[in-house]
């Protein structure tokens, strides 16, 4: 599938590349991306001055909404066909004061979708089921992409 990839540090160093279609692992959900947002962080990524840890090469994009097309083993409460968006955090330490008080988005070990894990500037993305949020019927995909829960 085609995806927008940041392949090296520095200004630019992004291009549309052919990448393997992802498959969900244990506890993960595969989403067909229907809408994305371009965040200020994406512009910083392009200009090479992003202060977020990145594991390159990586498919960029973290603001998105779409439809669940596959669920991995161990996933409960999320079904194929549901309209969803997802949080940008995919992993944290789980032990710091931020994680223990529910503010895991502030964890110093936080790793994000589109920076450390392949993101949503592609046809499909895979994210942890714990970070997925169902879209209400009155929220379209564009609104879901811009919600960044």
Long-range contacts (C-beta under 8 A, 24 or more apart in sequence): 1-122, 1-123, 1-124, 2-122, 2-123, 3-59, 3-118, 3-121, 3-122, 3-123, 4-59, 4-60, 4-61, 4-121, 4-122, 5-57, 5-58, 5-59, 5-60, 6-45, 6-46, 6-54, 6-56, 6-57, 6-58, 6-60, 7-56, 7-57, 8-56, 8-57, 9-48, 9-54, 9-56, 10-48, 11-46, 11-47, 11-48, 12-46, 12-48, 13-48, 14-45, 14-46, 14-60, 17-57, 19-59, 19-118, 19-122, 21-123, 21-124, 22-118, 22-124, 22-125, 22-126, 23-70, 23-126, 24-70, 24-71, 24-72, 24-75, 24-126, 25-72, 25-73, 25-126, 26-72, 26-73, 26-74, 27-72, 27-73, 27-74, 27-75, 27-128, 27-129, 27-130, 28-71, 28-72, 28-75, 28-126, 28-127, 28-128, 28-129, 29-68, 29-70, 29-71, 29-72, 29-75, 29-78, 29-84, 29-126, 29-127, 29-128, 29-129, 29-132, 30-68, 30-69, 30-70, 30-71, 30-72, 30-124, 30-125, 30-126, 31-64, 31-66, 31-67, 31-68, 31-69, 31-84, 31-86, 31-120, 31-124, 31-125, 31-126, 31-127, 31-132, 32-66, 32-67, 32-69, 32-123, 32-124, 33-64, 33-65, 33-66, 33-120, 33-122, 33-123, 33-124, 33-125, 34-64, 34-65, 34-66, 34-67, 34-141, 35-64, 35-65, 35-66, 35-140, 35-141, 35-142, 35-144, 35-145, 36-61, 36-63, 36-64, 36-120, 36-121, 36-145, 37-63, 37-64, 37-145, 37-146, 37-148, 38-63, 39-63, 39-148, 42-114, 45-115, 50-115, 52-112, 52-115, 53-111, 53-115, 53-116, 54-115, 54-116, 55-111, 55-115, 55-116, 55-117, 58-114, 58-115, 58-116, 58-117, 58-118, 58-119, 59-114, 59-118, 59-119, 59-120, 59-121, 59-122, 59-125, 60-114, 60-115, 60-119, 60-121, 61-113, 61-114, 61-119, 61-120, 61-121, 61-122, 61-125, 62-88, 62-112, 62-113, 62-114, 62-115, 62-119, 62-120, 62-148, 63-88, 63-120, 63-145, 63-146, 63-148, 64-119, 64-120, 64-125, 64-144, 64-145, 65-135, 65-141, 65-142, 65-143, 65-144, 65-145, 65-147, 66-120, 66-125, 66-141, 68-132, 69-124, 71-129, 72-129, 74-129, 75-129, 76-129, 77-129, 78-129, 78-132, 78-134, 82-134, 83-134, 83-135, 83-141, 83-144, 84-132, 84-133, 84-134, 84-135, 84-144, 85-132, 85-133, 85-135, 85-144, 85-145, 85-147, 85-148, 85-149, 86-113, 86-127, 86-131, 86-132, 86-133, 86-149, 87-131, 87-133, 87-148, 87-149, 88-112, 88-113, 88-114, 88-148, 89-113, 89-131, 90-116, 90-117, 90-127, 90-128, 90-131, 91-116, 91-117, 91-128
